[in-house]
Amino acid sequence: MSAKRVLGFLIARPLIAVAIAAAVVGVLLLLGTHEQTTPVTHRTEHLALTDGQQTQLGDQQYEKTLQQDRAAIVRSGPAYMQVQRVAKRIEAVAARDKPAFDWKVTLIRKNEANAYCLPGGKIVVYTGILPVTRNDAALATVLGHEVAHATAEHAAERIEREHLTRVAAAIIAGGVAFTPNQYLRVFALLGAADSLPFSRSQESEADHIGLIYMARAGYDPHQALAFWKRMQRATRGKQPPEFASDHPSDQHRIERIGQWLPEAERAYTPAQPA
Ligand SMILES: [Zn+2]
C-alpha cells in the first residue's frame, strides 16, 4: 500500500492506529528498563516506566476518583487546613527524591480510616483517618508512609513484576492494545483505595522511608509509635486499610519502627514555629 493509502486506512480505523501507536510505545519501553535506587533504603530496582509515565498513569486514576467523589471533596475548614498544612511539608521532603512528580493532596469525606498516594504524587486522604491520627505528627506518619510508596516506585515495580509494563504503556498512550481485564489489573496495582495491597516487603519499606520523611519534615518520629498503637486498636477485628494491611503483625511493625527510630532521630530537626 502507498503511504497515502495506509494513512487513509488508519484514519478510517482510528482504534487500529491507536493500537499500533501503543504497541510501538510498548515495545520501546520493553527494551529499556532503567536502574533506580529507592530513597532511604537504597535498594536497587529495575523499572521500565519513567517518572513522567508513572505520573500520567496515576493522574488518570486521580481524575476518575475526583469525578466519582466530587460531592465529597472537602475544600475548606479545619480538617482541610490540617491536611494541606501537613501534606505541604511531607511533599517538600518527598520532592527532593522525586522532583519530576506533581504533588497534590485531596481530602474526601468518607468514614473510612484510609489514605493513599498514586504514582506521580497525587494523594487522597479520607476524613475517617483524622479521629485516629488526632495530631499533625500522626497525620505526617500516614502521609509519609503513603508518599514513600510513590517515591520508591512500588506500583511501577509491581507492574513490572507482573509483566504489565507494556499494557501500562499502552494505557498511557491512550491505546486499546489490551483486554479490559489487563486494563483493570494495571489500575489495581496503582495503590489506590480498594486496590490490591502492596507486598509485605514494600509495606515495611514504606514504613521505614515514611518515618525518615516525617522526621525530615520536622515531626517528632516518636509520634509514629503512638499512632500505630492507636491504629491497632481502631482496626481491631476489622478489615485493615491499605497502610495497615499485609503485615506479619502489628506488634512486629511497632518493633521494627522502634529499630529505625535512632536513624529517624538523626534526621529530625524540629520545625520552627511559623
Ligand atoms: Zn502501605
Residues whose N, C-alpha, C, O or C-beta is under 5 A from the ligand:
A	BS01	ZN	E203 A206 E242 F243
